């Protein structure tokens, strides 16, 4: 059994608040608790298979939230020490953002992307998914921990000015310096699946029933994920969005 939000359920079934949280892949309490030594409590939202998390090591207490069960299971294979939750990451953020020291969120990006807009967006427009800005506003005004929200470069002027690294935007409450390496997002986008696996360090050969191209293209570069985590831990930081 695991203790989830003060209630006990067999097989980690999440029945809290109208079953918004389906289940956790690995037992563990979501209650707030202190960490050991210099480790942090990290919330990794829209986790995918864990591109951003790959180089974070195992000293932190990491909770990963991913909506798709197959993808969450792959994440758990790669990071067995993390707590992996199958749930709506957007709602999970609202319910739990105060429980962590560092939050990384990568909400859905297609409706904001330049690729969609120039490809067929002018002939078939859709509303931009405002989950992105809902999360930025929530964290900006209510979070006392370090946080970062990642998304693609948009086809419009962002409502809040982001920091730009490579081909992606990053909104955060701490300054992110430019890395001392060249981001390879463009190479990953144009590479074959075999090349993408080599670049990201994820071997998906044994997994079936998933779109490997999309999963690998959606991975944040592991080196960039580590760079941003380190930037959030700097002793002297300029605070943004305050």
C-alpha positions as CSV (number, residue, x, y, z in Angstrom):
1,X,0.0,0.0,0.0
2,X,1.0,3.6,-0.4
3,X,-0.2,6.7,1.4
4,X,-1.6,9.1,-1.1
5,X,-2.8,12.5,0.2
6,X,-3.5,10.9,3.6
7,X,-5.7,8.1,2.3
8,X,-4.7,4.5,1.8
9,X,-5.4,2.7,-1.5
10,X,-4.2,-0.7,-2.7
11,X,-2.2,-0.9,-5.9
12,X,-1.6,2.9,-5.8
13,X,-5.0,3.8,-7.2
14,X,-5.6,7.5,-7.2
15,X,-9.2,8.2,-6.4
16,X,-8.7,11.6,-5.0
17,X,-10.9,14.4,-6.4
18,X,-13.0,12.7,-9.0
19,X,-10.2,10.3,-10.1
20,X,-8.2,13.1,-11.7
21,X,-5.1,11.1,-10.7
22,X,-5.4,7.7,-12.2
23,X,-2.5,5.9,-10.5
24,X,1.1,6.0,-9.6
25,X,3.6,3.7,-11.3
26,X,5.8,3.5,-8.3
27,X,4.5,3.6,-4.7
28,X,5.2,6.8,-2.7
29,X,3.4,9.5,-0.7
30,X,2.7,12.8,-2.3
31,X,2.8,14.5,1.1
32,X,5.2,17.3,1.7
33,X,8.4,16.0,3.5
34,X,11.9,17.2,4.0
35,X,14.7,16.0,1.8
36,X,18.1,14.7,2.9
37,X,21.4,16.6,2.5
38,X,21.5,18.9,-0.5
39,X,18.9,17.1,-2.4
40,X,15.8,18.8,-3.7
41,X,12.2,17.9,-4.2
42,X,11.6,18.3,-7.9
43,X,8.3,18.2,-9.9
44,X,8.8,17.2,-13.5
45,X,5.6,17.9,-15.5
46,X,4.6,16.6,-18.9
47,X,7.7,14.4,-18.3
48,X,7.6,12.3,-21.5
49,X,10.5,9.8,-21.3
50,X,12.6,12.3,-19.3
51,X,14.9,14.1,-21.7
52,X,15.3,17.1,-19.4
53,X,15.8,14.8,-16.4
54,X,18.3,12.4,-17.8
55,X,21.4,14.0,-16.3
56,X,20.0,15.1,-13.0
57,X,21.3,12.1,-11.1
58,X,19.6,10.2,-8.3
59,X,20.3,12.5,-5.3
60,X,17.0,14.4,-5.7
61,X,13.5,13.3,-4.9
62,X,11.8,13.6,-8.3
63,X,8.1,13.3,-9.0
64,X,7.3,12.9,-12.8
65,X,3.8,13.4,-14.1
66,X,2.9,12.0,-17.5
67,X,-0.6,11.6,-18.9
68,X,0.1,8.6,-21.3
69,X,0.5,5.3,-19.4
70,X,2.8,3.8,-22.0
71,X,5.1,6.8,-21.9
72,X,5.0,6.9,-18.1
73,X,6.1,3.2,-18.0
74,X,9.1,3.9,-20.3
75,X,10.0,6.9,-18.0
76,X,9.9,4.6,-15.0
77,X,12.1,2.0,-16.8
78,X,14.8,4.7,-17.3
79,X,14.4,6.3,-13.9
80,X,13.2,3.6,-11.4
81,X,14.0,5.7,-8.3
82,X,11.7,8.5,-9.4
83,X,8.0,8.6,-8.4
84,X,6.1,8.4,-11.7
85,X,2.4,9.5,-11.7
86,X,-0.1,9.0,-14.5
87,X,-2.2,12.1,-14.3
88,X,-3.2,15.5,-15.8
89,X,0.0,17.5,-15.2
90,X,-1.9,20.8,-15.4
91,X,-4.2,19.9,-12.5
92,X,-1.4,18.2,-10.6
93,X,0.6,21.4,-10.7
94,X,-2.3,23.4,-9.3
95,X,-2.8,20.9,-6.5
96,X,0.8,20.3,-5.5
97,X,3.1,23.2,-6.6
98,X,3.8,24.3,-3.0
99,X,5.3,20.9,-2.1
100,X,8.5,21.1,-4.2
101,X,11.7,23.0,-4.3
102,X,12.0,23.1,-8.1
103,X,9.3,22.7,-10.8
104,X,9.9,22.1,-14.5
105,X,6.9,22.2,-16.8
106,X,6.7,21.6,-20.5
107,X,3.1,22.0,-21.5
108,X,1.8,21.1,-25.0
109,X,3.4,23.2,-27.7
110,X,1.8,22.5,-31.2
111,X,-0.7,25.4,-31.1
112,X,2.1,27.9,-30.4
113,X,4.7,26.6,-32.8
114,X,5.9,28.4,-35.9
115,X,6.0,25.1,-37.8
116,X,2.2,24.7,-37.4
117,X,1.4,28.3,-38.3
118,X,3.5,28.4,-41.4
119,X,2.6,24.8,-42.4
120,X,-1.2,25.0,-42.4
121,X,-2.2,27.3,-39.5
122,X,-3.2,30.2,-41.8
123,X,-5.7,28.1,-43.6
124,X,-6.9,26.1,-40.6
125,X,-6.3,28.3,-37.5
126,X,-6.9,27.0,-34.0
127,X,-7.0,28.7,-30.6
128,X,-3.6,28.7,-28.9
129,X,-3.7,26.4,-25.9
130,X,-3.6,28.8,-23.0
131,X,-2.5,26.2,-20.5
132,X,1.0,27.5,-21.1
133,X,0.1,31.0,-19.8
134,X,-2.1,29.7,-17.1
135,X,0.8,27.9,-15.6
136,X,3.2,30.9,-16.0
137,X,0.7,33.2,-14.3
138,X,0.1,30.7,-11.5
139,X,3.7,30.2,-10.8
140,X,4.7,33.8,-11.2
141,X,2.2,35.0,-8.6
142,X,1.9,32.1,-6.2
143,X,5.1,30.0,-6.2
144,X,7.8,30.6,-3.7
145,X,10.0,27.9,-5.1
146,X,12.2,27.9,-8.2
147,X,10.4,27.1,-11.4
148,X,10.8,27.0,-15.2
149,X,8.2,26.6,-18.0
150,X,9.5,25.5,-21.4
151,X,7.9,25.7,-24.8
152,X,8.8,26.2,-28.4
153,X,9.5,29.5,-30.1
154,X,6.1,30.9,-30.8
155,X,4.8,32.4,-34.1
156,X,3.5,35.4,-32.1
157,X,5.0,37.8,-29.6
158,X,4.9,36.0,-26.3
159,X,2.5,37.5,-23.7
160,X,5.3,37.4,-21.1
161,X,8.9,37.9,-22.3
162,X,10.8,34.6,-22.1
163,X,14.5,33.7,-22.0
164,X,15.6,32.0,-25.2
165,X,18.0,29.1,-25.4
166,X,18.4,27.5,-28.8
167,X,15.0,26.9,-30.5
168,X,13.0,27.1,-27.3
169,X,11.5,29.7,-24.8
170,X,12.0,29.4,-21.1
171,X,10.0,31.4,-18.5
172,X,11.4,31.2,-15.0
173,X,11.8,33.1,-11.8
174,X,15.6,32.8,-12.0
175,X,18.1,34.0,-14.6
176,X,19.3,31.3,-17.0
177,X,22.7,32.0,-18.5
178,X,23.6,30.8,-22.0
179,X,25.2,27.3,-21.9
180,X,28.8,26.8,-22.9
181,X,27.7,24.3,-25.5
182,X,25.7,24.6,-28.7
183,X,22.1,23.3,-28.3
184,X,21.4,20.6,-30.9
185,X,17.6,20.8,-31.1
186,X,17.8,21.4,-34.9
187,X,19.9,18.3,-35.4
188,X,17.6,16.2,-33.3
189,X,14.6,17.4,-35.3
190,X,16.2,16.6,-38.6
191,X,17.9,13.3,-37.6
192,X,16.7,9.7,-38.1
193,X,15.3,7.8,-35.1
194,X,18.6,6.0,-34.6
195,X,20.5,9.3,-34.6
196,X,18.0,10.8,-32.2
197,X,18.5,7.9,-29.8
198,X,22.3,8.4,-29.9
199,X,21.9,12.2,-29.4
200,X,19.5,11.9,-26.4
201,X,20.9,8.7,-24.9
202,X,17.5,6.9,-25.0
203,X,17.3,3.5,-26.6
204,X,13.7,2.7,-27.5
205,X,14.3,-0.4,-29.6
206,X,12.5,-2.7,-27.2
207,X,9.3,-0.6,-27.0
208,X,6.3,-1.0,-29.4
209,X,3.1,0.8,-29.9
210,X,4.5,4.3,-29.5
211,X,5.5,7.0,-31.9
212,X,9.3,7.0,-31.4
213,X,9.9,9.9,-33.7
214,X,7.6,12.3,-31.8
215,X,8.8,11.1,-28.4
216,X,12.4,11.6,-29.3
217,X,11.8,15.0,-31.0
218,X,9.9,16.2,-27.9
219,X,12.8,15.4,-25.6
220,X,14.5,18.4,-24.1
221,X,18.3,18.0,-24.6
222,X,19.7,16.3,-21.5
223,X,22.6,18.7,-21.3
224,X,20.2,21.7,-21.5
225,X,18.1,20.2,-18.8
226,X,21.1,19.8,-16.5
227,X,22.3,23.3,-17.3
228,X,19.0,24.8,-16.3
229,X,18.8,22.8,-13.1
230,X,22.3,24.0,-12.1
231,X,21.3,27.6,-13.0
232,X,18.4,27.4,-10.5
233,X,20.8,26.3,-7.8
234,X,23.2,29.2,-8.1
235,X,23.8,31.0,-4.8
236,X,23.5,34.5,-6.3
237,X,20.6,34.8,-8.7
238,X,18.7,37.6,-10.3
239,X,15.0,37.0,-9.6
240,X,12.7,37.3,-12.6
241,X,8.9,37.9,-12.7
242,X,8.9,39.3,-9.2
